[in-house]
């Protein structure tokens, strides 16, 4: 079912960014197709995650989970230091 959604009805990047500006927790839930709570959102923010990065990661791997995205943000942040 997730594959069908990603293939035919995925949330557009523009809609995601508009939602992210208003309610990032809901936007991440819809975009990553999983339940995201405030704690997971703060983990995303603490890692340095942005809406733009979420779009980039999902374009590279449509099946990426938010946890995988958080791990990637952390890895990229540590690589810069």
PyMOL Python script that loads the backbone (N, CA, C, O; Angstrom):
from pymol import cmd

cmd.read_pdbstr("""\
ATOM      1  N   UNK A   1       0.821  -1.188   0.000  1.00  0.00           N
ATOM      2  CA  UNK A   1       0.000   0.000   0.000  1.00  0.00           C
ATOM      3  C   UNK A   1       0.870   1.258   0.000  1.00  0.00           C
ATOM      4  O   UNK A   1       0.581   2.213  -0.721  1.00  0.00           O
ATOM      5  N   UNK A   2       1.926   1.259   0.802  1.00  0.00           N
ATOM      6  CA  UNK A   2       2.809   2.423   0.858  1.00  0.00           C
ATOM      7  C   UNK A   2       3.439   2.678  -0.507  1.00  0.00           C
ATOM      8  O   UNK A   2       3.558   3.826  -0.935  1.00  0.00           O
ATOM      9  N   UNK A   3       3.838   1.621  -1.183  1.00  0.00           N
ATOM     10  CA  UNK A   3       4.427   1.757  -2.508  1.00  0.00           C
ATOM     11  C   UNK A   3       3.453   2.368  -3.499  1.00  0.00           C
ATOM     12  O   UNK A   3       3.840   3.206  -4.313  1.00  0.00           O
ATOM     13  N   UNK A   4       2.197   1.957  -3.438  1.00  0.00           N
ATOM     14  CA  UNK A   4       1.178   2.517  -4.323  1.00  0.00           C
ATOM     15  C   UNK A   4       0.997   4.006  -4.050  1.00  0.00           C
ATOM     16  O   UNK A   4       0.907   4.807  -4.980  1.00  0.00           O
ATOM     17  N   UNK A   5       0.945   4.368  -2.784  1.00  0.00           N
ATOM     18  CA  UNK A   5       0.788   5.778  -2.430  1.00  0.00           C
ATOM     19  C   UNK A   5       1.975   6.588  -2.942  1.00  0.00           C
ATOM     20  O   UNK A   5       1.798   7.653  -3.535  1.00  0.00           O
ATOM     21  N   UNK A   6       3.168   6.089  -2.714  1.00  0.00           N
ATOM     22  CA  UNK A   6       4.360   6.813  -3.146  1.00  0.00           C
ATOM     23  C   UNK A   6       4.410   6.948  -4.661  1.00  0.00           C
ATOM     24  O   UNK A   6       4.918   7.942  -5.180  1.00  0.00           O
ATOM     25  N   UNK A   7       3.895   5.971  -5.362  1.00  0.00           N
ATOM     26  CA  UNK A   7       3.934   6.000  -6.815  1.00  0.00           C
ATOM     27  C   UNK A   7       2.894   6.953  -7.404  1.00  0.00           C
ATOM     28  O   UNK A   7       3.173   7.623  -8.398  1.00  0.00           O
ATOM     29  N   UNK A   8       1.704   7.026  -6.813  1.00  0.00           N
ATOM     30  CA  UNK A   8       0.609   7.737  -7.460  1.00  0.00           C
ATOM     31  C   UNK A   8       0.097   8.977  -6.734  1.00  0.00           C
ATOM     32  O   UNK A   8      -0.448   9.873  -7.378  1.00  0.00           O
ATOM     33  N   UNK A   9       0.256   9.056  -5.420  1.00  0.00           N
ATOM     34  CA  UNK A   9      -0.382  10.144  -4.687  1.00  0.00           C
ATOM     35  C   UNK A   9       0.526  10.793  -3.649  1.00  0.00           C
ATOM     36  O   UNK A   9       0.032  11.319  -2.651  1.00  0.00           O
ATOM     37  N   UNK A  10       1.802  10.771  -3.854  1.00  0.00           N
ATOM     38  CA  UNK A  10       2.717  11.329  -2.870  1.00  0.00           C
ATOM     39  C   UNK A  10       2.481  12.828  -2.714  1.00  0.00           C
ATOM     40  O   UNK A  10       2.194  13.534  -3.681  1.00  0.00           O
ATOM     41  N   UNK A  11       2.607  13.285  -1.498  1.00  0.00           N
ATOM     42  CA  UNK A  11       2.471  14.700  -1.177  1.00  0.00           C
ATOM     43  C   UNK A  11       3.503  15.492  -1.965  1.00  0.00           C
ATOM     44  O   UNK A  11       4.678  15.125  -1.991  1.00  0.00           O
ATOM     45  N   UNK A  12       3.078  16.572  -2.605  1.00  0.00           N
ATOM     46  CA  UNK A  12       4.026  17.380  -3.376  1.00  0.00           C
ATOM     47  C   UNK A  12       4.970  18.116  -2.432  1.00  0.00           C
ATOM     48  O   UNK A  12       4.640  18.369  -1.273  1.00  0.00           O
ATOM     49  N   UNK A  13       6.127  18.449  -2.938  1.00  0.00           N
ATOM     50  CA  UNK A  13       7.112  19.174  -2.131  1.00  0.00           C
ATOM     51  C   UNK A  13       6.572  20.519  -1.672  1.00  0.00           C
ATOM     52  O   UNK A  13       6.817  20.934  -0.540  1.00  0.00           O
ATOM     53  N   UNK A  14       5.835  21.204  -2.547  1.00  0.00           N
ATOM     54  CA  UNK A  14       5.277  22.512  -2.206  1.00  0.00           C
ATOM     55  C   UNK A  14       4.245  22.395  -1.086  1.00  0.00           C
ATOM     56  O   UNK A  14       4.224  23.209  -0.163  1.00  0.00           O
ATOM     57  N   UNK A  15       3.396  21.385  -1.176  1.00  0.00           N
ATOM     58  CA  UNK A  15       2.395  21.170  -0.132  1.00  0.00           C
ATOM     59  C   UNK A  15       3.067  20.801   1.179  1.00  0.00           C
ATOM     60  O   UNK A  15       2.673  21.276   2.244  1.00  0.00           O
ATOM     61  N   UNK A  16       4.084  19.952   1.096  1.00  0.00           N
ATOM     62  CA  UNK A  16       4.823  19.573   2.306  1.00  0.00           C
ATOM     63  C   UNK A  16       5.420  20.806   2.978  1.00  0.00           C
ATOM     64  O   UNK A  16       5.285  20.970   4.190  1.00  0.00           O
ATOM     65  N   UNK A  17       6.074  21.668   2.217  1.00  0.00           N
ATOM     66  CA  UNK A  17       6.708  22.850   2.805  1.00  0.00           C
ATOM     67  C   UNK A  17       5.677  23.792   3.418  1.00  0.00           C
ATOM     68  O   UNK A  17       5.927  24.388   4.466  1.00  0.00           O
ATOM     69  N   UNK A  18       4.526  23.927   2.773  1.00  0.00           N
ATOM     70  CA  UNK A  18       3.455  24.769   3.335  1.00  0.00           C
ATOM     71  C   UNK A  18       2.957  24.171   4.656  1.00  0.00           C
ATOM     72  O   UNK A  18       2.748  24.894   5.630  1.00  0.00           O
ATOM     73  N   UNK A  19       2.771  22.853   4.684  1.00  0.00           N
ATOM     74  CA  UNK A  19       2.352  22.182   5.919  1.00  0.00           C
ATOM     75  C   UNK A  19       3.428  22.281   6.984  1.00  0.00           C
ATOM     76  O   UNK A  19       3.128  22.485   8.161  1.00  0.00           O
ATOM     77  N   UNK A  20       4.689  22.135   6.572  1.00  0.00           N
ATOM     78  CA  UNK A  20       5.817  22.167   7.517  1.00  0.00           C
ATOM     79  C   UNK A  20       5.897  23.523   8.216  1.00  0.00           C
ATOM     80  O   UNK A  20       6.249  23.599   9.393  1.00  0.00           O
ATOM     81  N   UNK A  21       5.572  24.581   7.496  1.00  0.00           N
ATOM     82  CA  UNK A  21       5.601  25.927   8.082  1.00  0.00           C
ATOM     83  C   UNK A  21       4.504  26.102   9.129  1.00  0.00           C
ATOM     84  O   UNK A  21       4.674  26.853  10.090  1.00  0.00           O
ATOM     85  N   UNK A  22       3.386  25.416   8.946  1.00  0.00           N
ATOM     86  CA  UNK A  22       2.247  25.563   9.858  1.00  0.00           C
ATOM     87  C   UNK A  22       2.294  24.550  10.996  1.00  0.00           C
ATOM     88  O   UNK A  22       2.115  24.903  12.162  1.00  0.00           O
ATOM     89  N   UNK A  23       2.539  23.279  10.644  1.00  0.00           N
ATOM     90  CA  UNK A  23       2.541  22.206  11.635  1.00  0.00           C
ATOM     91  C   UNK A  23       3.559  21.151  11.205  1.00  0.00           C
ATOM     92  O   UNK A  23       3.204  20.195  10.514  1.00  0.00           O
ATOM     93  N   UNK A  24       4.808  21.313  11.601  1.00  0.00           N
ATOM     94  CA  UNK A  24       5.849  20.394  11.139  1.00  0.00           C
ATOM     95  C   UNK A  24       5.656  18.948  11.573  1.00  0.00           C
ATOM     96  O   UNK A  24       6.058  18.035  10.851  1.00  0.00           O
ATOM     97  N   UNK A  25       5.058  18.719  12.720  1.00  0.00           N
ATOM     98  CA  UNK A  25       4.840  17.341  13.173  1.00  0.00           C
ATOM     99  C   UNK A  25       3.883  16.629  12.222  1.00  0.00           C
ATOM    100  O   UNK A  25       4.153  15.508  11.790  1.00  0.00           O
ATOM    101  N   UNK A  26       2.784  17.265  11.900  1.00  0.00           N
ATOM    102  CA  UNK A  26       1.830  16.669  10.962  1.00  0.00           C
ATOM    103  C   UNK A  26       2.443  16.512   9.571  1.00  0.00           C
ATOM    104  O   UNK A  26       2.244  15.494   8.909  1.00  0.00           O
ATOM    105  N   UNK A  27       3.190  17.530   9.134  1.00  0.00           N
ATOM    106  CA  UNK A  27       3.817  17.479   7.812  1.00  0.00           C
ATOM    107  C   UNK A  27       4.777  16.297   7.715  1.00  0.00           C
ATOM    108  O   UNK A  27       4.766  15.570   6.721  1.00  0.00           O
ATOM    109  N   UNK A  28       5.601  16.100   8.731  1.00  0.00           N
ATOM    110  CA  UNK A  28       6.536  14.974   8.716  1.00  0.00           C
ATOM    111  C   UNK A  28       5.799  13.640   8.751  1.00  0.00           C
ATOM    112  O   UNK A  28       6.223  12.680   8.107  1.00  0.00           O
ATOM    113  N   UNK A  29       4.704  13.573   9.495  1.00  0.00           N
ATOM    114  CA  UNK A  29       3.897  12.347   9.552  1.00  0.00           C
ATOM    115  C   UNK A  29       3.360  11.989   8.179  1.00  0.00           C
ATOM    116  O   UNK A  29       3.444  10.837   7.754  1.00  0.00           O
ATOM    117  N   UNK A  30       2.810  12.970   7.490  1.00  0.00           N
ATOM    118  CA  UNK A  30       2.226  12.717   6.168  1.00  0.00           C
ATOM    119  C   UNK A  30       3.325  12.428   5.150  1.00  0.00           C
ATOM    120  O   UNK A  30       3.185  11.532   4.318  1.00  0.00           O
ATOM    121  N   UNK A  31       4.408  13.182   5.217  1.00  0.00           N
ATOM    122  CA  UNK A  31       5.472  13.048   4.222  1.00  0.00           C
ATOM    123  C   UNK A  31       6.217  11.727   4.340  1.00  0.00           C
ATOM    124  O   UNK A  31       6.545  11.100   3.333  1.00  0.00           O
ATOM    125  N   UNK A  32       6.483  11.305   5.573  1.00  0.00           N
ATOM    126  CA  UNK A  32       7.206  10.049   5.790  1.00  0.00           C
ATOM    127  C   UNK A  32       6.266   8.856   5.968  1.00  0.00           C
ATOM    128  O   UNK A  32       6.720   7.727   6.157  1.00  0.00           O
ATOM    129  N   UNK A  33       4.949   9.107   5.908  1.00  0.00           N
ATOM    130  CA  UNK A  33       3.935   8.058   6.013  1.00  0.00           C
ATOM    131  C   UNK A  33       4.102   7.229   7.281  1.00  0.00           C
ATOM    132  O   UNK A  33       4.057   5.999   7.252  1.00  0.00           O
ATOM    133  N   UNK A  34       4.297   7.935   8.397  1.00  0.00           N
ATOM    134  CA  UNK A  34       4.409   7.254   9.676  1.00  0.00           C
ATOM    135  C   UNK A  34       3.971   8.209  10.773  1.00  0.00           C
ATOM    136  O   UNK A  34       3.909   9.422  10.570  1.00  0.00           O
ATOM    137  N   UNK A  35       3.673   7.658  11.917  1.00  0.00           N
ATOM    138  CA  UNK A  35       3.258   8.472  13.046  1.00  0.00           C
ATOM    139  C   UNK A  35       4.478   9.172  13.634  1.00  0.00           C
ATOM    140  O   UNK A  35       5.445   8.524  14.036  1.00  0.00           O
ATOM    141  N   UNK A  36       4.423  10.494  13.678  1.00  0.00           N
ATOM    142  CA  UNK A  36       5.511  11.299  14.240  1.00  0.00           C
ATOM    143  C   UNK A  36       4.948  12.058  15.431  1.00  0.00           C
ATOM    144  O   UNK A  36       3.926  12.736  15.320  1.00  0.00           O
ATOM    145  N   UNK A  37       5.615  11.942  16.564  1.00  0.00           N
ATOM    146  CA  UNK A  37       5.174  12.707  17.725  1.00  0.00           C
ATOM    147  C   UNK A  37       6.129  13.872  17.962  1.00  0.00           C
ATOM    148  O   UNK A  37       7.136  14.020  17.270  1.00  0.00           O
ATOM    149  N   UNK A  38       5.796  14.685  18.942  1.00  0.00           N
ATOM    150  CA  UNK A  38       6.587  15.882  19.222  1.00  0.00           C
ATOM    151  C   UNK A  38       8.021  15.526  19.585  1.00  0.00           C
ATOM    152  O   UNK A  38       8.953  16.237  19.209  1.00  0.00           O
ATOM    153  N   UNK A  39       8.202  14.436  20.309  1.00  0.00           N
ATOM    154  CA  UNK A  39       9.549  14.028  20.710  1.00  0.00           C
ATOM    155  C   UNK A  39      10.409  13.675  19.497  1.00  0.00           C
ATOM    156  O   UNK A  39      11.586  14.031  19.437  1.00  0.00           O
ATOM    157  N   UNK A  40       9.815  12.974  18.535  1.00  0.00           N
ATOM    158  CA  UNK A  40      10.554  12.627  17.328  1.00  0.00           C
ATOM    159  C   UNK A  40      10.863  13.894  16.520  1.00  0.00           C
ATOM    160  O   UNK A  40      11.935  14.016  15.928  1.00  0.00           O
ATOM    161  N   UNK A  41       9.906  14.837  16.504  1.00  0.00           N
ATOM    162  CA  UNK A  41      10.144  16.101  15.808  1.00  0.00           C
ATOM    163  C   UNK A  41      11.316  16.847  16.447  1.00  0.00           C
ATOM    164  O   UNK A  41      12.171  17.382  15.742  1.00  0.00           O
ATOM    165  N   UNK A  42      11.357  16.883  17.778  1.00  0.00           N
ATOM    166  CA  UNK A  42      12.469  17.577  18.442  1.00  0.00           C
ATOM    167  C   UNK A  42      13.793  16.860  18.185  1.00  0.00           C
ATOM    168  O   UNK A  42      14.839  17.502  18.093  1.00  0.00           O
ATOM    169  N   UNK A  43      13.752  15.555  18.073  1.00  0.00           N
ATOM    170  CA  UNK A  43      14.958  14.800  17.725  1.00  0.00           C
ATOM    171  C   UNK A  43      15.440  15.217  16.329  1.00  0.00           C
ATOM    172  O   UNK A  43      16.637  15.393  16.104  1.00  0.00           O
ATOM    173  N   UNK A  44      14.493  15.372  15.397  1.00  0.00           N
ATOM    174  CA  UNK A  44      14.785  15.835  14.041  1.00  0.00           C
ATOM    175  C   UNK A  44      15.412  17.234  14.095  1.00  0.00           C
ATOM    176  O   UNK A  44      16.423  17.490  13.442  1.00  0.00           O
ATOM    177  N   UNK A  45      14.810  18.128  14.870  1.00  0.00           N
ATOM    178  CA  UNK A  45      15.322  19.499  14.984  1.00  0.00           C
ATOM    179  C   UNK A  45      16.697  19.525  15.650  1.00  0.00           C
ATOM    180  O   UNK A  45      17.595  20.225  15.183  1.00  0.00           O
ATOM    181  N   UNK A  46      16.869  18.772  16.733  1.00  0.00           N
ATOM    182  CA  UNK A  46      18.144  18.727  17.439  1.00  0.00           C
ATOM    183  C   UNK A  46      19.269  18.212  16.547  1.00  0.00           C
ATOM    184  O   UNK A  46      20.423  18.615  16.690  1.00  0.00           O
ATOM    185  N   UNK A  47      18.920  17.321  15.628  1.00  0.00           N
ATOM    186  CA  UNK A  47      19.917  16.794  14.696  1.00  0.00           C
ATOM    187  C   UNK A  47      20.255  17.819  13.618  1.00  0.00           C
ATOM    188  O   UNK A  47      21.265  17.688  12.927  1.00  0.00           O
ATOM    189  N   UNK A  48      19.405  18.846  13.473  1.00  0.00           N
ATOM    190  CA  UNK A  48      19.622  19.871  12.452  1.00  0.00           C
ATOM    191  C   UNK A  48      18.762  19.675  11.224  1.00  0.00           C
ATOM    192  O   UNK A  48      19.018  20.282  10.184  1.00  0.00           O
ATOM    193  N   UNK A  49      17.728  18.823  11.327  1.00  0.00           N
ATOM    194  CA  UNK A  49      16.865  18.532  10.193  1.00  0.00           C
ATOM    195  C   UNK A  49      16.010  19.721   9.780  1.00  0.00           C
ATOM    196  O   UNK A  49      15.544  20.490  10.620  1.00  0.00           O
ATOM    197  N   UNK A  50      15.815  19.857   8.486  1.00  0.00           N
ATOM    198  CA  UNK A  50      14.984  20.921   7.916  1.00  0.00           C
ATOM    199  C   UNK A  50      13.992  20.313   6.925  1.00  0.00           C
ATOM    200  O   UNK A  50      14.121  19.156   6.524  1.00  0.00           O
ATOM    201  N   UNK A  51      13.020  21.101   6.547  1.00  0.00           N
ATOM    202  CA  UNK A  51      12.077  20.657   5.536  1.00  0.00           C
ATOM    203  C   UNK A  51      12.761  20.359   4.218  1.00  0.00           C
ATOM    204  O   UNK A  51      12.419  19.395   3.533  1.00  0.00           O
ATOM    205  N   UNK A  52      13.721  21.185   3.870  1.00  0.00           N
ATOM    206  CA  UNK A  52      14.455  20.984   2.621  1.00  0.00           C
ATOM    207  C   UNK A  52      15.225  19.660   2.633  1.00  0.00           C
ATOM    208  O   UNK A  52      15.284  18.960   1.623  1.00  0.00           O
ATOM    209  N   UNK A  53      15.809  19.328   3.781  1.00  0.00           N
ATOM    210  CA  UNK A  53      16.528  18.054   3.872  1.00  0.00           C
ATOM    211  C   UNK A  53      15.564  16.876   3.757  1.00  0.00           C
ATOM    212  O   UNK A  53      15.884  15.868   3.128  1.00  0.00           O
ATOM    213  N   UNK A  54      14.393  17.001   4.360  1.00  0.00           N
ATOM    214  CA  UNK A  54      13.402  15.929   4.250  1.00  0.00           C
ATOM    215  C   UNK A  54      13.063  15.674   2.781  1.00  0.00           C
ATOM    216  O   UNK A  54      12.978  14.526   2.346  1.00  0.00           O
ATOM    217  N   UNK A  55      12.871  16.748   2.029  1.00  0.00           N
ATOM    218  CA  UNK A  55      12.569  16.614   0.597  1.00  0.00           C
ATOM    219  C   UNK A  55      13.725  15.948  -0.133  1.00  0.00           C
ATOM    220  O   UNK A  55      13.517  15.033  -0.929  1.00  0.00           O
ATOM    221  N   UNK A  56      14.935  16.403   0.136  1.00  0.00           N
ATOM    222  CA  UNK A  56      16.109  15.831  -0.519  1.00  0.00           C
ATOM    223  C   UNK A  56      16.214  14.336  -0.237  1.00  0.00           C
ATOM    224  O   UNK A  56      16.424  13.541  -1.153  1.00  0.00           O
ATOM    225  N   UNK A  57      16.070  13.959   1.017  1.00  0.00           N
ATOM    226  CA  UNK A  57      16.214  12.555   1.398  1.00  0.00           C
ATOM    227  C   UNK A  57      15.124  11.690   0.769  1.00  0.00           C
ATOM    228  O   UNK A  57      15.402  10.588   0.295  1.00  0.00           O
ATOM    229  N   UNK A  58      13.884  12.184   0.763  1.00  0.00           N
ATOM    230  CA  UNK A  58      12.786  11.409   0.191  1.00  0.00           C
ATOM    231  C   UNK A  58      12.916  11.298  -1.324  1.00  0.00           C
ATOM    232  O   UNK A  58      12.463  10.309  -1.900  1.00  0.00           O
ATOM    233  N   UNK A  59      13.514  12.273  -1.979  1.00  0.00           N
ATOM    234  CA  UNK A  59      13.740  12.168  -3.418  1.00  0.00           C
ATOM    235  C   UNK A  59      14.780  11.093  -3.702  1.00  0.00           C
ATOM    236  O   UNK A  59      14.672  10.368  -4.692  1.00  0.00           O
ATOM    237  N   UNK A  60      15.779  10.988  -2.844  1.00  0.00           N
ATOM    238  CA  UNK A  60      16.822   9.988  -3.016  1.00  0.00           C
ATOM    239  C   UNK A  60      16.332   8.582  -2.650  1.00  0.00           C
ATOM    240  O   UNK A  60      16.717   7.602  -3.289  1.00  0.00           O
ATOM    241  N   UNK A  61      15.484   8.487  -1.623  1.00  0.00           N
ATOM    242  CA  UNK A  61      14.972   7.195  -1.163  1.00  0.00           C
ATOM    243  C   UNK A  61      13.530   7.367  -0.692  1.00  0.00           C
ATOM    244  O   UNK A  61      13.304   7.695   0.473  1.00  0.00           O
ATOM    245  N   UNK A  62      12.554   7.155  -1.567  1.00  0.00           N
ATOM    246  CA  UNK A  62      11.152   7.368  -1.212  1.00  0.00           C
ATOM    247  C   UNK A  62      10.672   6.542  -0.018  1.00  0.00           C
ATOM    248  O   UNK A  62       9.691   6.911   0.627  1.00  0.00           O
ATOM    249  N   UNK A  63      11.345   5.434   0.284  1.00  0.00           N
ATOM    250  CA  UNK A  63      10.929   4.577   1.392  1.00  0.00           C
ATOM    251  C   UNK A  63      11.679   4.886   2.693  1.00  0.00           C
ATOM    252  O   UNK A  63      11.537   4.149   3.669  1.00  0.00           O
ATOM    253  N   UNK A  64      12.465   5.947   2.723  1.00  0.00           N
ATOM    254  CA  UNK A  64      13.212   6.312   3.924  1.00  0.00           C
ATOM    255  C   UNK A  64      12.240   6.654   5.061  1.00  0.00           C
ATOM    256  O   UNK A  64      11.216   7.307   4.856  1.00  0.00           O
ATOM    257  N   UNK A  65      12.592   6.197   6.252  1.00  0.00           N
ATOM    258  CA  UNK A  65      11.800   6.534   7.436  1.00  0.00           C
ATOM    259  C   UNK A  65      12.375   7.794   8.072  1.00  0.00           C
ATOM    260  O   UNK A  65      13.489   8.211   7.755  1.00  0.00           O
ATOM    261  N   UNK A  66      11.609   8.387   8.963  1.00  0.00           N
ATOM    262  CA  UNK A  66      12.101   9.588   9.636  1.00  0.00           C
ATOM    263  C   UNK A  66      13.309   9.257  10.511  1.00  0.00           C
ATOM    264  O   UNK A  66      14.239  10.058  10.600  1.00  0.00           O
ATOM    265  N   UNK A  67      13.310   8.112  11.146  1.00  0.00           N
ATOM    266  CA  UNK A  67      14.467   7.710  11.966  1.00  0.00           C
ATOM    267  C   UNK A  67      15.720   7.622  11.097  1.00  0.00           C
ATOM    268  O   UNK A  67      16.792   8.074  11.501  1.00  0.00           O
ATOM    269  N   UNK A  68      15.587   7.045   9.912  1.00  0.00           N
ATOM    270  CA  UNK A  68      16.733   6.980   8.997  1.00  0.00           C
ATOM    271  C   UNK A  68      17.174   8.386   8.588  1.00  0.00           C
ATOM    272  O   UNK A  68      18.370   8.653   8.466  1.00  0.00           O
ATOM    273  N   UNK A  69      16.216   9.274   8.379  1.00  0.00           N
ATOM    274  CA  UNK A  69      16.543  10.649   8.006  1.00  0.00           C
ATOM    275  C   UNK A  69      17.268  11.356   9.157  1.00  0.00           C
ATOM    276  O   UNK A  69      18.223  12.098   8.929  1.00  0.00           O
ATOM    277  N   UNK A  70      16.819  11.127  10.375  1.00  0.00           N
ATOM    278  CA  UNK A  70      17.476  11.728  11.542  1.00  0.00           C
ATOM    279  C   UNK A  70      18.914  11.224  11.640  1.00  0.00           C
ATOM    280  O   UNK A  70      19.837  12.005  11.870  1.00  0.00           O
ATOM    281  N   UNK A  71      19.095   9.925  11.466  1.00  0.00           N
ATOM    282  CA  UNK A  71      20.445   9.350  11.524  1.00  0.00           C
ATOM    283  C   UNK A  71      21.341   9.947  10.436  1.00  0.00           C
ATOM    284  O   UNK A  71      22.525  10.194  10.666  1.00  0.00           O
ATOM    285  N   UNK A  72      20.774  10.175   9.265  1.00  0.00           N
ATOM    286  CA  UNK A  72      21.561  10.757   8.173  1.00  0.00           C
ATOM    287  C   UNK A  72      21.931  12.210   8.463  1.00  0.00           C
ATOM    288  O   UNK A  72      23.056  12.631   8.193  1.00  0.00           O
ATOM    289  N   UNK A  73      20.999  12.967   9.005  1.00  0.00           N
ATOM    290  CA  UNK A  73      21.302  14.366   9.368  1.00  0.00           C
ATOM    291  C   UNK A  73      22.432  14.394  10.391  1.00  0.00           C
ATOM    292  O   UNK A  73      23.367  15.186  10.273  1.00  0.00           O
ATOM    293  N   UNK A  74      22.339  13.521  11.397  1.00  0.00           N
ATOM    294  CA  UNK A  74      23.379  13.465  12.423  1.00  0.00           C
ATOM    295  C   UNK A  74      24.729  13.102  11.818  1.00  0.00           C
ATOM    296  O   UNK A  74      25.748  13.705  12.155  1.00  0.00           O
ATOM    297  N   UNK A  75      24.734  12.120  10.928  1.00  0.00           N
ATOM    298  CA  UNK A  75      25.973  11.684  10.290  1.00  0.00           C
ATOM    299  C   UNK A  75      26.574  12.836   9.475  1.00  0.00           C
ATOM    300  O   UNK A  75      27.781  13.073   9.534  1.00  0.00           O
ATOM    301  N   UNK A  76      25.748  13.539   8.728  1.00  0.00           N
ATOM    302  CA  UNK A  76      26.227  14.670   7.921  1.00  0.00           C
ATOM    303  C   UNK A  76      26.737  15.802   8.800  1.00  0.00           C
ATOM    304  O   UNK A  76      27.723  16.457   8.461  1.00  0.00           O
ATOM    305  N   UNK A  77      26.066  16.036   9.935  1.00  0.00           N
ATOM    306  CA  UNK A  77      26.494  17.097  10.834  1.00  0.00           C
ATOM    307  C   UNK A  77      27.867  16.759  11.439  1.00  0.00           C
ATOM    308  O   UNK A  77      28.737  17.625  11.533  1.00  0.00           O
ATOM    309  N   UNK A  78      28.051  15.500  11.846  1.00  0.00           N
ATOM    310  CA  UNK A  78      29.335  15.109  12.419  1.00  0.00           C
ATOM    311  C   UNK A  78      30.449  15.083  11.393  1.00  0.00           C
ATOM    312  O   UNK A  78      31.614  15.293  11.733  1.00  0.00           O
ATOM    313  N   UNK A  79      30.106  14.827  10.146  1.00  0.00           N
ATOM    314  CA  UNK A  79      31.096  14.808   9.077  1.00  0.00           C
ATOM    315  C   UNK A  79      31.635  16.218   8.802  1.00  0.00           C
ATOM    316  O   UNK A  79      32.776  16.377   8.368  1.00  0.00           O
ATOM    317  N   UNK A  80      30.808  17.235   9.058  1.00  0.00           N
ATOM    318  CA  UNK A  80      31.230  18.631   8.836  1.00  0.00           C
ATOM    319  C   UNK A  80      32.150  19.136   9.929  1.00  0.00           C
ATOM    320  O   UNK A  80      32.872  20.113   9.730  1.00  0.00           O
ATOM    321  N   UNK A  81      32.133  18.474  11.095  1.00  0.00           N
ATOM    322  CA  UNK A  81      32.969  18.968  12.209  1.00  0.00           C
ATOM    323  C   UNK A  81      34.323  18.317  12.233  1.00  0.00           C
ATOM    324  O   UNK A  81      35.139  18.622  13.103  1.00  0.00           O
TER     325      UNK A  81
END
""", "prot")
cmd.dss("prot")
cmd.show_as("cartoon", "prot")
cmd.util.cbc("prot")
cmd.orient("prot")
